[in-house]
Amino acid sequence: MTLLVDARPAAHPEPAGIGRTVRGLADVLVARARGRRVRLLTDRPLPSPPPGAEVLRGPRGPAWHAWALSQRLRRRDAVHVSLGSLIVPAMRPGGSVLLVPDLAPLRTPRAHDFRTRTIHRLALSRCVRRASALLVYSDHVREEVTRLWDVDPARIATAPPAAAAPFDRADPPGDGDARRARLGVAAPYVLAVATRVPRKNLATLVRAVALLRSVHGSAHGLVVAGGAGWGDPSIDAALSETGLGAHVRFPGFVADADLHALYCGADALACVSLDEGFGLPVLEAMSVGTPVVAARAGALPEVGGSAVVYADPRDPAEIALRLAEVLSDACLAARLRSEGRARARTFSWDRFADAVVAAAERASS
């Protein structure tokens, strides 16, 4: 069997969570090939490919999808593996494994740009019906897919990823202070790792941190690490409304080593998205030992379990209260660090890769 893995997210200049997941999966698939061929399909140079990996580079833009399909059709035993991209699985039935990360563009369409909404509306239903095998990161998404399209649950496997290097280490980097200083980040701070799009609910988090400071007497600022996305004007409105601008830092997309330093230097991670199909920042923060306050929404409770403190994502006062509890109670923070590390260790790249291979074997049979 030949696995054709859509590796474009790992080659993106700002790979974000999906890029780290693709990279982690590719590392394990190549290392544990066991007679299988693993080809990584990309449209630009792939940084640090796994040793021994076959990397095939196709054209940029829409032509890439036809090229990727042609790679699959050349070999009868080839299976296309897509972690989120919908075009190739929609083009031709059979021979494909589709991982559906979430249904947020359908559930909260106003929180997404026109292109994302359109692709999901037109292609996702077709993909779900045409893909030979379906994977999801969480039971939350599995239940949504089953309910929305009346899909046989047996066709869908839940396969959560793990935290990739360097986020699989709890030890802080020796140059962490220097890295944070270069980003203009000073302690104490609460960290959010999110693209600036409405679904990430950053405007509510800004209001919550303002209340954390004004009501609970905290000196913590807010650091938001992540790309600009298509933007969210409500963030600027919240900054203007609260006057918090001097205490909020947006370093933008940061490299993994810098993000690791930000996790390690934060007193808490806040992940207050309105919906998540998984919630990789929660897993990464737990892995490095940073306490987490997360939204009681989507798949976040599946990821965090009892090692995370939860709040209503639409209630800035409750978010502020939960942050204040974590930041002021040393025993609570220590418990969250310990339980978070232990919970993060229950997520496994090997199990994730095994689920992908099992789905590919079903697709090729």
C-alpha positions, 0 to 999 in steps of 0.5 A: 500500500502507498500512502499519499499524505497531503503534507501542504499544511506542514509546508505552509509558512505559518503552519499552525496546529494543523501543520504541526499535526501533519508533521507529527503524523508524517514523522511516525508514518515514515518511521514505522512504514513496515513495508508501506510506501509513504509519499508526502505531497506538497506544493512548496518546500517541506521544512525538515521532512522525516529522514527517508521520506519521499516528498513529491512537489506539485504545482501551486494553486488549484492545479495541485488538486488535479495533480494529487489525484493523478498521483493516486490514480497512477497506483492501484494500491494508493490511498490519499490521506487528507487532514482537512482539505476537501477537494481531492476526496470530493473529486473521485469516490474511493481510495481516500481517507478524510480527516474531518477536523471540525464542522465549525464553518457549518455550525457558525458560518458568520465566524468564517470567511466566504471562501471557507464557508463556500468550500465546506457547504459545497464539498464537505457533504460530498466528501463525507459520502465519497471518502472510503474512510473517515477520521475525526479528532474527537467524539464531539465531531463524530457525533456531529457528522453522524447526526448531520449526514446520517452516516453509519458510525462504523465508518468513522474512527476517532483518532486524536493526535498528540503534542509534537516536539518541542511541546512534548517536553515540560522542561523550559528552554534555556533561552526562554527569557531571551526568546520572550524578550525578543517577542516583546513579552514580559511576565506575568501574562495569560497566553492564548494561542489562536488565529484572529478569527471570530470563532476563537472568541478573542474579544470575549477573552480581552474583556475577561482579562480586563475584568481579571485586572479591574475586579480581581486585582491581577497584574497579568497581561494577555499574549495572543500568539497566532496568525492574523487570519482574515481578521476579527474587528470585534477584537479592536472594539473590545480593546477600545472598550476596555482600554486594555491595549497597553496590556495585550501583546500580539506577536503574531505567528511564532516559530515552534521554539518561540511558542514553546517559550511562551507556553513555559513562561505563561501562568495560564493558557486561556482557550475560550473558542466557541467551538473546537473539533479538538483543541491542540493548544490545550494539549500542548499547554498541559504537556509543558505543564501550563495550567489551562482555563478552557471553554466548556464547548466543543471537544475541549472537555474531551481533551482536557478532562478533569485536568482543566478548569472550564468556563462559559465562553460567552461569559467574560465574568466567569472566564475572569473568575476561573483565571483568577482562581488558577492564578491566585491558588498555588495548590490548584495551579500545582494540581493542574500542572501535574494532572495536565502532564499526566493527561497529555501523556495519554495521547499517542502519535503511534495510536494516531498513526495506527488509526490512519493506517487502519483507515487506509487499509479499509479504503484500499480493500 
